[in-house]
Amino acid sequence: MAGYLEARPRVGYFYTGKTGTQLLADKIKKMKVSDYQSIPVVINENVSVYDAIVTMFLEDVGTLFVVDDESLLVGALSRKDLLRASIGKQELTSIPVNIIMTRMPNITFCEKDDLLIDVAQKLIEKQIDAMPVVKKVDKGYEVVGRITKTNMTKVLVALANEDVL
């Protein structure tokens, strides 16, 4: 069960030759997004910047995913976007988030069947804190979850404690 030995019928047991590091890497390469995704925090594209800031604070997240009236992903809103919008003397209650958000197709996203290691690589390459987990529908993408740096840290801790699937 540890992976150091394999059994074959009529042959017996034999040493696989894999080190602990190789076995751990094999385990990591089989992990799927669906096993570690968390609940997404979404807002409508017509919500004001002020309301988005309040939502981000109340939900304790660093990224909000923006959807249209049909619940399809149209953008993402980071702390940096909101900070940039709040600098100056604009009236935050009258500016909709669709003015300041990062729009599709500039959003990096993943699907629930993607490998976790590939998603982690995208987070590093794009230098982003969170990524929406989407489901392809007729007209676009529906947000069904999110993967964040915190999710990745939980996976690392679970691996260290051997609590992984």
Sequence and secondary structure as in RCSB ss.txt:
>XXXX:A:sequence
MAGYLEARPRVGYFYTGKTGTQLLADKIKKMKVSDYQSIPVVINENVSVYDAIVTMFLEDVGTLFVVDDESLLVG
ALSRKDLLRASIGKQELTSIPVNIIMTRMPNITFCEKDDLLIDVAQKLIEKQIDAMPVVKKVDKGYEVVGRITKT
NMTKVLVALANEDVL
>XXXX:A:secstr
  SSEEEETTTEEEE    HHHHHHHHHTT BGGGT B   EEETTSBHHHHHHHHHHHT SEEEEE TTSBEEE
EEEHHHHHHHHSSS  TTTSBGGGTSEETTS   EETTSBHHHHHHHHHHHT SEEEEEEEETTEEEEEEEEEHH
HHHHHHHHHHTT   
